[in-house]
């Protein structure tokens, strides 16, 4: 087993009438990885990626707000 990647999406109706849609991409590390020049040691279950996006949209699918969230990435260039 080398990798499992999952995407989870949730949608909520906000009090202001907009839909808030949040999606997360996660891939937990299946085996120990030694520290490298960017991150410390990864234990099994630690995320390689834990990145998300949150959108606020109306009924016509117009985007009113957008936010990217990068909790964990394997390399600083992922954030750039």
CNS distance restraints for C-alpha pairs under 8 A (distance, minus, plus):
assign (resid   1 and name CA) (resid  30 and name CA) 7.19 0.50 0.50
assign (resid   2 and name CA) (resid  30 and name CA) 6.61 0.50 0.50
assign (resid   3 and name CA) (resid  27 and name CA) 6.98 0.50 0.50
assign (resid   3 and name CA) (resid  28 and name CA) 7.57 0.50 0.50
assign (resid   3 and name CA) (resid  29 and name CA) 6.99 0.50 0.50
assign (resid   3 and name CA) (resid  30 and name CA) 6.44 0.50 0.50
assign (resid   4 and name CA) (resid  27 and name CA) 5.57 0.50 0.50
assign (resid   4 and name CA) (resid  28 and name CA) 6.80 0.50 0.50
assign (resid   4 and name CA) (resid  30 and name CA) 7.92 0.50 0.50
assign (resid   5 and name CA) (resid  25 and name CA) 7.07 0.50 0.50
assign (resid   5 and name CA) (resid  26 and name CA) 5.75 0.50 0.50
assign (resid   5 and name CA) (resid  27 and name CA) 4.33 0.50 0.50
assign (resid   5 and name CA) (resid  28 and name CA) 7.37 0.50 0.50
assign (resid   6 and name CA) (resid  24 and name CA) 7.99 0.50 0.50
assign (resid   6 and name CA) (resid  25 and name CA) 5.75 0.50 0.50
assign (resid   6 and name CA) (resid  26 and name CA) 5.46 0.50 0.50
assign (resid   6 and name CA) (resid  27 and name CA) 6.33 0.50 0.50
assign (resid   7 and name CA) (resid  23 and name CA) 6.78 0.50 0.50
assign (resid   7 and name CA) (resid  24 and name CA) 5.48 0.50 0.50
assign (resid   7 and name CA) (resid  25 and name CA) 4.52 0.50 0.50
assign (resid   7 and name CA) (resid  26 and name CA) 6.52 0.50 0.50
assign (resid   8 and name CA) (resid  23 and name CA) 5.46 0.50 0.50
assign (resid   8 and name CA) (resid  24 and name CA) 5.27 0.50 0.50
assign (resid   8 and name CA) (resid  25 and name CA) 6.72 0.50 0.50
assign (resid   9 and name CA) (resid  21 and name CA) 7.07 0.50 0.50
assign (resid   9 and name CA) (resid  22 and name CA) 5.65 0.50 0.50
assign (resid   9 and name CA) (resid  23 and name CA) 4.21 0.50 0.50
assign (resid   9 and name CA) (resid  24 and name CA) 6.57 0.50 0.50
assign (resid  10 and name CA) (resid  21 and name CA) 5.75 0.50 0.50
assign (resid  10 and name CA) (resid  22 and name CA) 5.36 0.50 0.50
assign (resid  10 and name CA) (resid  23 and name CA) 6.44 0.50 0.50
assign (resid  11 and name CA) (resid  19 and name CA) 6.66 0.50 0.50
assign (resid  11 and name CA) (resid  20 and name CA) 5.55 0.50 0.50
assign (resid  11 and name CA) (resid  21 and name CA) 4.32 0.50 0.50
assign (resid  11 and name CA) (resid  22 and name CA) 6.35 0.50 0.50
assign (resid  12 and name CA) (resid  19 and name CA) 5.68 0.50 0.50
assign (resid  12 and name CA) (resid  20 and name CA) 5.13 0.50 0.50
assign (resid  12 and name CA) (resid  21 and name CA) 6.47 0.50 0.50
assign (resid  13 and name CA) (resid  17 and name CA) 6.55 0.50 0.50
assign (resid  13 and name CA) (resid  18 and name CA) 6.16 0.50 0.50
assign (resid  13 and name CA) (resid  19 and name CA) 4.72 0.50 0.50
assign (resid  13 and name CA) (resid  20 and name CA) 6.28 0.50 0.50
assign (resid  14 and name CA) (resid  18 and name CA) 5.44 0.50 0.50
assign (resid  14 and name CA) (resid  19 and name CA) 5.94 0.50 0.50
assign (resid  14 and name CA) (resid  20 and name CA) 6.65 0.50 0.50
assign (resid  17 and name CA) (resid  58 and name CA) 7.31 0.50 0.50
assign (resid  18 and name CA) (resid  56 and name CA) 6.02 0.50 0.50
assign (resid  18 and name CA) (resid  57 and name CA) 5.52 0.50 0.50
assign (resid  18 and name CA) (resid  58 and name CA) 4.93 0.50 0.50
assign (resid  18 and name CA) (resid  59 and name CA) 7.48 0.50 0.50
assign (resid  19 and name CA) (resid  55 and name CA) 7.94 0.50 0.50
assign (resid  19 and name CA) (resid  56 and name CA) 5.45 0.50 0.50
assign (resid  19 and name CA) (resid  57 and name CA) 5.16 0.50 0.50
assign (resid  19 and name CA) (resid  58 and name CA) 6.02 0.50 0.50
assign (resid  19 and name CA) (resid  59 and name CA) 7.69 0.50 0.50
assign (resid  20 and name CA) (resid  54 and name CA) 6.92 0.50 0.50
assign (resid  20 and name CA) (resid  55 and name CA) 5.62 0.50 0.50
assign (resid  20 and name CA) (resid  56 and name CA) 4.43 0.50 0.50
assign (resid  20 and name CA) (resid  57 and name CA) 6.47 0.50 0.50
assign (resid  21 and name CA) (resid  54 and name CA) 5.66 0.50 0.50
assign (resid  21 and name CA) (resid  55 and name CA) 5.19 0.50 0.50
assign (resid  21 and name CA) (resid  56 and name CA) 6.36 0.50 0.50
assign (resid  21 and name CA) (resid  57 and name CA) 7.77 0.50 0.50
assign (resid  22 and name CA) (resid  52 and name CA) 7.09 0.50 0.50
assign (resid  22 and name CA) (resid  53 and name CA) 5.73 0.50 0.50
assign (resid  22 and name CA) (resid  54 and name CA) 4.35 0.50 0.50
assign (resid  22 and name CA) (resid  55 and name CA) 6.43 0.50 0.50
assign (resid  23 and name CA) (resid  52 and name CA) 5.40 0.50 0.50
assign (resid  23 and name CA) (resid  53 and name CA) 5.45 0.50 0.50
assign (resid  23 and name CA) (resid  54 and name CA) 6.58 0.50 0.50
assign (resid  24 and name CA) (resid  50 and name CA) 6.91 0.50 0.50
assign (resid  24 and name CA) (resid  51 and name CA) 5.64 0.50 0.50
assign (resid  24 and name CA) (resid  52 and name CA) 4.17 0.50 0.50
assign (resid  24 and name CA) (resid  53 and name CA) 6.68 0.50 0.50
assign (resid  25 and name CA) (resid  49 and name CA) 7.00 0.50 0.50
assign (resid  25 and name CA) (resid  50 and name CA) 5.84 0.50 0.50
assign (resid  25 and name CA) (resid  51 and name CA) 5.37 0.50 0.50
assign (resid  25 and name CA) (resid  52 and name CA) 6.13 0.50 0.50
assign (resid  26 and name CA) (resid  47 and name CA) 6.55 0.50 0.50
assign (resid  26 and name CA) (resid  48 and name CA) 7.45 0.50 0.50
assign (resid  26 and name CA) (resid  49 and name CA) 5.31 0.50 0.50
assign (resid  26 and name CA) (resid  50 and name CA) 4.63 0.50 0.50
assign (resid  26 and name CA) (resid  51 and name CA) 6.65 0.50 0.50
assign (resid  27 and name CA) (resid  47 and name CA) 5.58 0.50 0.50
assign (resid  27 and name CA) (resid  48 and name CA) 5.72 0.50 0.50
assign (resid  27 and name CA) (resid  49 and name CA) 5.57 0.50 0.50
assign (resid  27 and name CA) (resid  50 and name CA) 7.00 0.50 0.50
assign (resid  28 and name CA) (resid  44 and name CA) 7.25 0.50 0.50
assign (resid  28 and name CA) (resid  45 and name CA) 4.82 0.50 0.50
assign (resid  28 and name CA) (resid  46 and name CA) 5.32 0.50 0.50
assign (resid  28 and name CA) (resid  47 and name CA) 4.12 0.50 0.50
assign (resid  28 and name CA) (resid  48 and name CA) 5.83 0.50 0.50
assign (resid  28 and name CA) (resid  49 and name CA) 7.41 0.50 0.50
assign (resid  29 and name CA) (resid  42 and name CA) 7.10 0.50 0.50
assign (resid  29 and name CA) (resid  43 and name CA) 6.99 0.50 0.50
assign (resid  29 and name CA) (resid  44 and name CA) 5.20 0.50 0.50
assign (resid  29 and name CA) (resid  45 and name CA) 5.09 0.50 0.50
assign (resid  29 and name CA) (resid  46 and name CA) 5.40 0.50 0.50
assign (resid  29 and name CA) (resid  47 and name CA) 5.65 0.50 0.50
assign (resid  29 and name CA) (resid  48 and name CA) 5.86 0.50 0.50
assign (resid  30 and name CA) (resid  44 and name CA) 5.01 0.50 0.50
assign (resid  30 and name CA) (resid  45 and name CA) 6.16 0.50 0.50
assign (resid  31 and name CA) (resid  43 and name CA) 6.54 0.50 0.50
assign (resid  31 and name CA) (resid  44 and name CA) 4.65 0.50 0.50
assign (resid  31 and name CA) (resid  45 and name CA) 7.75 0.50 0.50
assign (resid  32 and name CA) (resid  41 and name CA) 7.41 0.50 0.50
assign (resid  32 and name CA) (resid  42 and name CA) 5.63 0.50 0.50
assign (resid  32 and name CA) (resid  43 and name CA) 4.63 0.50 0.50
assign (resid  32 and name CA) (resid  44 and name CA) 5.40 0.50 0.50
assign (resid  33 and name CA) (resid  41 and name CA) 5.76 0.50 0.50
assign (resid  33 and name CA) (resid  42 and name CA) 5.03 0.50 0.50
assign (resid  33 and name CA) (resid  43 and name CA) 6.60 0.50 0.50
assign (resid  34 and name CA) (resid  40 and name CA) 7.24 0.50 0.50
assign (resid  34 and name CA) (resid  41 and name CA) 4.68 0.50 0.50
assign (resid  34 and name CA) (resid  42 and name CA) 6.54 0.50 0.50
assign (resid  35 and name CA) (resid  39 and name CA) 5.80 0.50 0.50
assign (resid  35 and name CA) (resid  40 and name CA) 4.26 0.50 0.50
assign (resid  35 and name CA) (resid  41 and name CA) 3.98 0.50 0.50
assign (resid  35 and name CA) (resid  42 and name CA) 6.99 0.50 0.50
assign (resid  36 and name CA) (resid  40 and name CA) 6.40 0.50 0.50
assign (resid  36 and name CA) (resid  41 and name CA) 7.41 0.50 0.50
assign (resid  38 and name CA) (resid  74 and name CA) 7.20 0.50 0.50
assign (resid  38 and name CA) (resid  75 and name CA) 6.10 0.50 0.50
assign (resid  38 and name CA) (resid  76 and name CA) 7.22 0.50 0.50
assign (resid  39 and name CA) (resid  74 and name CA) 7.01 0.50 0.50
assign (resid  39 and name CA) (resid  75 and name CA) 7.83 0.50 0.50
assign (resid  42 and name CA) (resid  46 and name CA) 5.82 0.50 0.50
assign (resid  42 and name CA) (resid  47 and name CA) 7.93 0.50 0.50
assign (resid  47 and name CA) (resid  72 and name CA) 6.69 0.50 0.50
assign (resid  48 and name CA) (resid  72 and name CA) 6.53 0.50 0.50
assign (resid  48 and name CA) (resid  73 and name CA) 5.98 0.50 0.50
assign (resid  48 and name CA) (resid  74 and name CA) 5.80 0.50 0.50
assign (resid  49 and name CA) (resid  71 and name CA) 7.71 0.50 0.50
assign (resid  49 and name CA) (resid  72 and name CA) 5.15 0.50 0.50
assign (resid  49 and name CA) (resid  73 and name CA) 4.78 0.50 0.50
assign (resid  49 and name CA) (resid  74 and name CA) 6.68 0.50 0.50
assign (resid  50 and name CA) (resid  70 and name CA) 6.29 0.50 0.50
assign (resid  50 and name CA) (resid  71 and name CA) 5.39 0.50 0.50
assign (resid  50 and name CA) (resid  72 and name CA) 4.86 0.50 0.50
assign (resid  50 and name CA) (resid  73 and name CA) 6.68 0.50 0.50
assign (resid  51 and name CA) (resid  68 and name CA) 7.65 0.50 0.50
assign (resid  51 and name CA) (resid  69 and name CA) 5.58 0.50 0.50
assign (resid  51 and name CA) (resid  70 and name CA) 4.43 0.50 0.50
assign (resid  51 and name CA) (resid  71 and name CA) 5.91 0.50 0.50
assign (resid  51 and name CA) (resid  72 and name CA) 6.69 0.50 0.50
assign (resid  51 and name CA) (resid  73 and name CA) 7.61 0.50 0.50
assign (resid  52 and name CA) (resid  68 and name CA) 5.88 0.50 0.50
assign (resid  52 and name CA) (resid  69 and name CA) 4.88 0.50 0.50
assign (resid  52 and name CA) (resid  70 and name CA) 6.38 0.50 0.50
assign (resid  53 and name CA) (resid  66 and name CA) 7.25 0.50 0.50
assign (resid  53 and name CA) (resid  67 and name CA) 5.67 0.50 0.50
assign (resid  53 and name CA) (resid  68 and name CA) 4.52 0.50 0.50
assign (resid  53 and name CA) (resid  69 and name CA) 5.94 0.50 0.50
assign (resid  54 and name CA) (resid  65 and name CA) 7.91 0.50 0.50
assign (resid  54 and name CA) (resid  66 and name CA) 5.69 0.50 0.50
assign (resid  54 and name CA) (resid  67 and name CA) 5.13 0.50 0.50
assign (resid  54 and name CA) (resid  68 and name CA) 6.51 0.50 0.50
assign (resid  55 and name CA) (resid  63 and name CA) 6.70 0.50 0.50
assign (resid  55 and name CA) (resid  64 and name CA) 7.48 0.50 0.50
assign (resid  55 and name CA) (resid  65 and name CA) 5.55 0.50 0.50
assign (resid  55 and name CA) (resid  66 and name CA) 4.58 0.50 0.50
assign (resid  55 and name CA) (resid  67 and name CA) 6.57 0.50 0.50
assign (resid  56 and name CA) (resid  63 and name CA) 5.89 0.50 0.50
assign (resid  56 and name CA) (resid  64 and name CA) 5.47 0.50 0.50
assign (resid  56 and name CA) (resid  65 and name CA) 4.96 0.50 0.50
assign (resid  56 and name CA) (resid  66 and name CA) 6.58 0.50 0.50
assign (resid  57 and name CA) (resid  61 and name CA) 5.40 0.50 0.50
assign (resid  57 and name CA) (resid  62 and name CA) 5.35 0.50 0.50
assign (resid  57 and name CA) (resid  63 and name CA) 4.52 0.50 0.50
assign (resid  57 and name CA) (resid  64 and name CA) 5.63 0.50 0.50
assign (resid  57 and name CA) (resid  65 and name CA) 7.26 0.50 0.50
assign (resid  58 and name CA) (resid  62 and name CA) 5.59 0.50 0.50
assign (resid  58 and name CA) (resid  63 and name CA) 6.93 0.50 0.50
assign (resid  58 and name CA) (resid  64 and name CA) 7.50 0.50 0.50
assign (resid  70 and name CA) (resid  79 and name CA) 6.96 0.50 0.50
assign (resid  73 and name CA) (resid  78 and name CA) 6.33 0.50 0.50
assign (resid  73 and name CA) (resid  79 and name CA) 7.46 0.50 0.50
assign (resid  74 and name CA) (resid  78 and name CA) 7.45 0.50 0.50
assign (resid  75 and name CA) (resid  79 and name CA) 7.79 0.50 0.50
assign (resid  76 and name CA) (resid  80 and name CA) 6.73 0.50 0.50
